[in-house]
Amino acid sequence: MALMDLFGKKQVSGQSNPFDLQFSFHPLRISAHKPDYIELTIILKNVSSEEQLTSFTVTVPHGLGFEPTGLSQEREIRLSFLKPGEEKRFKINIYGSQRTRPGDYAVKMHVASHYRNYGYVLNELRKSFSLRVV
C-alpha cells in the first residue's frame, strides 16, 4: 500500500505525454528592418489511447508578431477533441517588421490537454526554437 493510496489519489495515466509535436519553418531566417515572414508548420499527434481536449499556443518576443504590424505576440488555437492517433497539421505565419533587430529570437510552443473545458489543464508539452534575424 502506497502513501498516496491513503489519500485516494490514483495514477491518471501511465503515459507521461499524450502528444507528439513536430514543427518546421521556411525560410530559415527573417531579414531585419524589413517586412518579412516565415511560415511555421506544426504537426500535432495524439499518441495516447484516450481522446484529448487540446489547445496549442505559440509565443514570440517583441519585434516579431503574427500579423504584419507585429502587435500580437501570442496565438492560441483551440483544436477541440483529438481522437487517439489523430494528427492535425496547421500553418502559422510569423512576421518581422521595420523594428525587428538582428539577433536570435526564442519562439515558444505550448500544447495542453484539458479536462472538461479549456480552464483545467491535465497535461502539457512545451518546446521552443531559435529564429534567426539577419
C-alpha positions in Angstrom: 0.0 0.0 0.0 1.5 3.3 -1.1 1.2 6.6 0.8 -0.9 8.2 -1.9 -3.5 5.3 -1.7 -4.4 6.6 1.8 -5.5 10.0 0.4 -7.4 8.5 -2.5 -5.0 9.6 -5.2 -4.7 7.4 -8.3 -2.3 7.4 -11.2 -4.2 9.2 -14.1 -2.3 7.6 -16.9 0.8 5.5 -17.4 2.0 7.7 -20.2 3.7 10.9 -19.4 2.9 12.9 -22.5 -0.1 12.3 -24.8 1.3 14.4 -27.7 3.9 14.1 -30.4 4.8 17.7 -31.6 6.8 18.2 -34.8 7.5 21.5 -36.5 9.4 23.1 -39.4 9.7 26.6 -40.7 10.5 28.1 -44.1 12.6 30.1 -44.8 15.2 29.6 -42.1 15.6 33.3 -41.2 13.9 36.7 -41.4 15.5 39.9 -42.7 16.0 42.6 -40.1 14.3 46.1 -40.5 12.1 44.8 -43.4 8.6 43.5 -43.6 9.3 39.7 -43.9 7.8 36.5 -42.6 8.4 32.8 -42.1 5.8 30.0 -42.3 5.8 27.8 -39.2 4.3 24.3 -40.0 3.1 22.3 -36.9 2.2 18.6 -36.9 0.5 17.6 -33.7 -0.5 14.0 -33.0 -2.4 12.4 -30.1 -0.3 9.3 -29.2 -2.4 8.4 -26.1 -5.2 5.8 -26.0 -7.7 8.4 -24.9 -9.4 11.3 -26.6 -7.8 14.7 -25.6 -9.3 18.2 -25.4 -6.4 20.1 -26.9 -5.1 23.6 -27.2 -1.9 25.0 -28.9 -0.2 28.3 -28.1 2.7 30.0 -29.8 4.5 32.9 -28.2 7.1 35.2 -29.9 9.1 38.0 -28.3 8.7 41.7 -29.1 9.9 42.7 -32.6 8.0 39.7 -34.1 4.3 39.1 -34.4 1.5 37.1 -36.0 0.4 39.9 -38.4 2.4 42.3 -40.5 2.1 45.1 -37.9 3.6 42.8 -35.2 1.1 43.9 -32.5 0.2 40.4 -31.1 2.9 38.2 -29.7 0.7 35.2 -28.7 -1.6 33.0 -30.8 -3.8 30.3 -29.3 -5.5 27.7 -31.3 -8.2 25.5 -29.7 -8.3 22.2 -31.5 -11.2 20.6 -29.7 -11.0 16.8 -29.2 -8.2 14.8 -30.8 -9.1 11.1 -31.1 -6.3 8.5 -30.4 -3.8 8.5 -33.2 -5.4 11.6 -34.9 -3.0 14.1 -36.4 -3.6 17.8 -37.0 -1.5 20.0 -39.3 -1.6 23.7 -39.4 0.5 26.7 -40.5 1.2 30.0 -38.7 3.0 33.0 -40.2 5.4 34.8 -38.0 6.2 38.4 -39.2 9.1 40.7 -38.8 8.7 44.5 -39.3 10.8 47.6 -39.6 11.5 47.5 -35.9 12.8 43.9 -35.9 16.5 44.0 -34.9 19.1 41.4 -35.9 19.7 38.5 -33.5 18.2 35.2 -32.3 14.6 35.2 -31.0 13.2 32.4 -28.9 9.8 31.1 -30.2 7.9 29.1 -27.6 5.2 26.5 -28.3 2.9 25.0 -25.7 0.4 22.2 -26.2 -2.1 21.3 -23.4 -4.7 18.6 -22.8 -7.6 19.8 -20.8 -10.2 18.3 -18.5 -13.9 19.2 -19.2 -13.2 22.7 -20.6 -10.2 24.8 -21.5 -10.0 26.1 -17.9 -8.4 22.9 -16.5 -5.1 21.5 -17.7 -4.3 17.8 -17.4 -1.0 17.6 -19.2 1.2 19.9 -21.2 4.2 19.8 -23.6 6.5 22.8 -24.1 9.0 23.2 -27.0 11.0 26.2 -28.3 13.3 27.0 -31.1 15.5 29.9 -32.0 14.6 32.1 -35.0 17.4 34.0 -36.6 17.0 37.5 -37.8 19.8 38.9 -40.1 
